[in-house]
Amino acid sequence: MTLKLYHAEPVANSLKSVIPLHQRGIPFESVYVDLHKFEQHEPWFVALNPEGQVPVLDHDGTIITHSTVINEYLEDAFPDYPPLRPADPVGRARMRYWNKFVDEHVMNYVSMHGWNRLISVIARNIESGDFEKLMERIPLPDQRKKWMNARSGFTEEQLAHATEKVAYAVDKVEKHLSENEWFAGGMFSLADINFYSHCGVMVERMFPDMDVANRAPNLVAWRDRVTALPGVAKALAGPDKTDPRLRTFTGEAR
């Protein structure tokens, strides 16, 4: 059996699929894809995933894409390892509800602020002719649009709307965690991993005015519980080639 995960830095969707492998103890080969060199748009990678995005799971030649799908596939393909999906129908429904909430109502709004503060610096430093050539290599139209928005700058209205969405998510999750230890109720699951990967630390860094520590103490306590898990710590220690000047989400990126 050969299992490879192609991924980037331990944040967002890459972190989301690295954590389950480490937490469950499934042996795999880690293949780092350097997004800073746009390796995700190279022919060898697009041959694996025509959408040109990480992560990608290669299980004996079977290619699985999209982090939520990858994580459920790992549960189905490796049932003998400790599960991260509840065994009962109610628990699974709760897990999938929260995964849907993060995927459809949270992730893109946190991502917009990340692109505005970090990717914009990269995009604006690419020469005009080179930037157009880069756009031609990006398979997904929505991804091309994000790059162009990052280069020109997202509007204040777009960013304000995104902030409202994130604030709503923080309050919703805080209420849930005031009554539950984990997202799916009684066990740490793929839903916890999903929210943690996109919002665990990023929300406090990107939205200091939200005062998450005081606004959502249960969320902060949950985040610390997740960070302390051995598989999460191992995943967070993965390769990170981000320019140190771009790693902070507070203040002006330089």
C-alpha positions in Angstrom: 0.0 0.0 0.0 1.3 3.4 -1.0 -0.3 6.5 0.4 0.9 10.0 -0.6 -0.5 13.4 0.4 0.5 16.4 -1.7 0.2 19.5 0.4 1.6 22.9 1.2 2.2 24.8 4.5 0.3 23.5 7.6 -2.6 25.9 7.3 -6.1 25.9 5.9 -6.9 22.9 3.6 -3.4 21.4 3.7 -3.4 21.3 7.5 -7.0 20.0 7.4 -5.9 16.8 5.7 -2.5 16.4 7.3 -4.0 16.3 10.8 -6.1 13.2 10.4 -3.2 11.2 9.0 -1.0 12.1 12.0 -3.8 11.9 14.6 -5.0 8.5 13.4 -1.4 7.2 12.9 -1.9 6.2 9.3 1.5 5.8 7.6 1.9 8.1 4.5 4.4 9.9 2.4 4.3 13.6 2.7 4.9 15.5 -0.6 5.4 19.2 -0.1 4.1 21.4 -3.0 5.7 24.8 -3.0 2.9 27.3 -3.7 5.4 30.1 -3.5 6.9 28.7 -6.7 3.5 28.0 -8.1 4.2 24.3 -8.3 0.5 23.6 -8.1 0.2 25.0 -11.7 3.1 22.9 -13.1 2.1 20.2 -15.6 3.2 17.4 -13.3 0.8 18.6 -10.6 -2.1 19.5 -12.9 -1.8 15.9 -14.2 -2.7 14.8 -10.7 -5.3 17.4 -10.0 -6.6 19.3 -13.1 -7.9 22.0 -10.7 -4.4 22.8 -9.7 -5.1 22.9 -5.9 -3.8 21.1 -2.8 -4.2 18.9 -1.0 -4.3 15.7 -3.2 -4.3 12.2 -1.9 -2.8 9.4 -3.9 -3.8 5.9 -2.6 -2.2 3.2 -4.8 -2.8 5.4 -7.9 -6.4 6.4 -6.9 -6.5 10.2 -6.8 -8.8 11.9 -4.2 -9.1 15.7 -4.1 -10.8 18.3 -1.8 -9.9 18.1 1.8 -13.4 17.3 3.2 -13.7 14.4 0.7 -10.2 13.3 1.4 -10.8 13.1 5.2 -14.0 11.1 4.8 -12.3 8.8 2.3 -9.5 8.1 4.9 -12.3 7.1 7.3 -13.7 4.6 4.8 -10.4 3.3 3.4 -8.7 2.8 6.8 -11.4 1.6 9.3 -8.8 -0.2 11.5 -7.2 3.1 12.7 -8.7 5.2 15.5 -11.7 7.0 13.9 -12.3 10.8 13.7 -15.9 10.2 12.6 -18.7 9.3 15.1 -20.1 5.8 14.8 -23.7 6.8 15.4 -25.9 8.5 12.8 -26.6 11.5 15.0 -23.0 12.2 15.6 -22.1 11.8 11.9 -24.9 14.2 11.0 -23.6 16.8 13.4 -20.1 16.4 12.1 -21.3 16.8 8.5 -23.4 19.8 9.5 -20.4 21.6 10.9 -18.2 20.6 8.0 -20.8 22.1 5.6 -21.0 25.2 7.7 -17.2 25.7 7.6 -16.9 24.8 3.9 -19.8 27.0 2.7 -20.1 29.8 5.2 -16.8 30.4 6.9 -13.7 29.3 4.9 -14.0 31.7 2.0 -14.5 34.7 4.2 -11.5 34.0 6.4 -9.6 33.3 3.2 -10.5 36.6 1.7 -8.8 38.5 4.5 -5.8 36.2 4.2 -5.5 36.9 0.5 -6.0 40.6 1.1 -3.2 40.8 3.6 -0.7 38.2 2.4 -1.3 37.1 -1.2 -1.8 40.7 -2.3 1.9 41.4 -1.4 3.0 38.5 -3.6 0.6 39.4 -6.5 1.6 43.0 -6.6 5.3 42.1 -6.7 4.9 40.0 -9.9 5.8 41.9 -13.1 2.8 42.7 -15.3 3.7 40.4 -18.2 4.5 37.6 -15.8 1.3 38.0 -13.9 -0.8 37.6 -17.1 1.1 34.4 -17.9 0.5 33.1 -14.4 -3.2 33.8 -14.8 -3.3 31.7 -18.0 -1.9 28.7 -16.1 -4.6 28.8 -13.3 -7.3 26.2 -14.2 -10.1 27.4 -12.0 -11.8 30.7 -13.0 -12.7 31.5 -9.4 -9.0 31.1 -8.4 -7.9 33.5 -11.2 -10.5 36.0 -9.9 -9.0 35.8 -6.4 -5.5 36.4 -7.7 -6.7 39.4 -9.7 -8.7 40.8 -6.7 -5.6 40.3 -4.6 -3.5 42.3 -7.1 -6.0 45.2 -7.4 -7.2 45.0 -3.8 -10.5 43.7 -2.4 -13.1 46.5 -1.8 -13.9 47.7 1.7 -17.5 46.5 1.2 -16.2 42.9 0.4 -13.9 42.9 3.4 -16.6 44.3 5.8 -19.1 41.6 4.6 -16.5 38.9 5.2 -15.8 40.3 8.7 -19.5 40.1 9.5 -19.6 36.5 8.3 -16.6 35.5 10.5 -18.1 37.3 13.5 -21.3 35.4 13.1 -19.4 32.1 12.9 -17.4 32.9 16.0 -20.5 33.7 18.0 -22.3 30.6 16.7 -19.4 28.3 17.5 -18.9 29.9 20.9 -22.5 29.1 21.8 -22.2 25.5 20.6 -18.9 25.0 22.6 -20.5 26.4 25.7 -22.7 23.3 25.7 -20.4 20.7 24.0 -16.7 19.8 24.4 -16.4 19.1 20.6 -18.2 20.1 17.5 -19.9 16.7 17.0 -20.6 16.4 20.7 -18.7 13.7 22.6 -15.6 13.1 20.4 -13.0 15.0 18.6 -13.9 14.7 14.9 -13.3 15.9 11.4 -15.5 18.9 12.1 -13.2 20.1 14.8 -10.2 19.7 12.4 -12.0 21.7 9.7 -12.8 24.7 11.8 -9.4 24.6 13.6 -7.5 24.5 10.2 -9.3 27.6 8.9 -10.0 29.6 12.1 -8.1 28.1 15.0 -5.4 30.8 15.2 -6.2 32.9 12.1 -9.3 34.6 13.5 -7.4 36.2 16.4 -4.5 37.2 14.2 -6.6 38.6 11.4 -9.4 40.2 13.4 -7.8 41.7 16.6 -10.8 44.1 16.9 -13.0 41.1 17.4 -11.3 40.5 20.8 -11.9 36.7 20.5 -10.3 36.0 23.9 -13.0 37.8 25.7 -15.8 37.4 23.2 -15.4 33.6 22.9 -13.6 32.0 25.9 -15.1 28.6 25.1 -13.7 28.8 21.6 -10.3 29.7 22.9 -10.3 26.8 25.4 -11.4 24.4 22.6 -8.6 25.7 20.4 -6.0 25.0 23.1 -7.4 21.5 23.5 -7.0 20.8 19.8 -3.5 22.3 19.6 -2.4 20.0 22.4 -3.3 16.8 20.6 -0.2 14.9 19.4 -1.4 14.6 15.8 -2.1 18.3 15.5 1.3 19.2 17.0 3.0 17.0 14.5 1.0 18.4 11.6 1.8 22.0 12.7 5.5 21.2 12.6 5.4 20.5 8.9 7.4 22.4 6.3 6.7 26.1 6.0 8.6 28.1 3.4 6.5 31.3 3.8 8.6 34.4 3.8 8.8 35.4 7.6 7.8 38.9 6.7 4.5 37.7 5.4 3.6 35.3 8.3 1.9 37.9 10.5 -1.7 38.7 9.8 -1.7 41.8 12.1 -0.6 45.1 11.0 0.6 45.9 7.5 2.2 43.0 5.5 5.6 44.1 4.1 
